[in-house]
Amino acid sequence: MADPANSAPQSRQEPAPESGRLIQLGPAPASGAHPAAGNTARRRRAPRMPGLAVLPSMLTLGNAVCGVAAMIELMAAHAAFVTGDARQVYTRLGVAALLIGGGMLCDALDGKVARMTATTGRFGAELDSLCDAVTFGVTPALMIRVSGEFLFAQYDYDTRILWAISGLYVCCALLRLARFNVETAEDDDHTTFKGLPSPAAAASICALVMGTAWFHENVEAFRSDAWRWVSRVVFPLVGGFIGLMMVSRVRYVHLFNRFVSRKQSLRSMVAVLLTVSLVVVFREFWQLILPAVMLTYVGSGPVYFAYRFLRGRGLLGRRMEYAERLRQRDERARKAAAAARSAEPGP
């Protein structure tokens, strides 16, 4: 009787070579193809990126181009500062601020255009975050460093503070963008933000620099020794506060979606008209109006947070709770009266 172990064909194995791998010598595959060719045929294809939406992608890339151009202007401002041309420094800083504003415009339009053309996708969201990191993260940090050295050089200013604030700002901007990608759902209505949006933070930095430059250029008292301590405290604190607000959980209103993309009440329309009228009247002082508006927006988040905290606790909270109980009691009384009238038999 034949041994079953010897009746089936067995493949011979050679001793393991120095590499430790076993070389199996057996019959060729039934298809006659080389094993390596079979493995290549069965190899999965790498996933390919779908087609791109041209117009939204161009707007998003325009955001990055504005950021790079603003950085070039800031480097030119630093070169003018080294040569002692103060007028050229003011001009270059203003152009850099306008370019960051152009990046904000592109950033506001690319999402609208993508939704209008039904071309939203994961690629567009990732590209938008990368471009925002350039325009609203790196560029404002560079502006803090260059403008701070120019504005406060005569006060024997410690540039390590500027380096610290610049590094803090850019790190907070990157963390804020990464958190936004992870936590934001696709069906989010974007009426509010958790933390200060990076475009608003960049605009606040530009407004702060332009307002400080206006005082430095037009107010003689700004060049006195009394401003040395103000510059050492206010400028770094405001810049660091703006950066930290980006990674906070404080809620901020999306101004465009709140006041432009939806219908408003008559009171809101009157408020907008009054704001536009004030801007037109005091347009010569736009370098002061812009910082006031942006810093008000930055402070609106903590103020509203404090209001909600006081509303839930303390005397203000008790008053709000008492008023809510009165409102609910009156509403129940109205419902009971309406139910009683409807239950009355007709004539």
Protein Blocks (a to p, Z undefined) as FASTA:
>chain_A
ZZfklmpccdddddddfkopacddddddfklpafklmmmmmpccddddddddfklmmmmm
mmmmmmmmmmmmmmmmmmmmmnopaklmmmmmmmmmmmmmmmmmmmmmmmmmmmmnopac
fklmmmmmmmmmmmmmmmmmmmmmmmmmmmmmmnopafklmmmmmmmmmmmmmmmmmmmm
mmpcfklghlacedjafklmmmmmmmmmmmmmmmmmmmmklmpmklmmmmmmmmmmmmmm
mmmmmmmcbdcddfklmmmmpccdfklmmmmmmmmmmmmmmmmmmmmmmmmmmmmmmmmm
mmmmmmmmmmmgcjklmmmmmmmmmmmmmmmmmmmmmmmmmmpccZZ
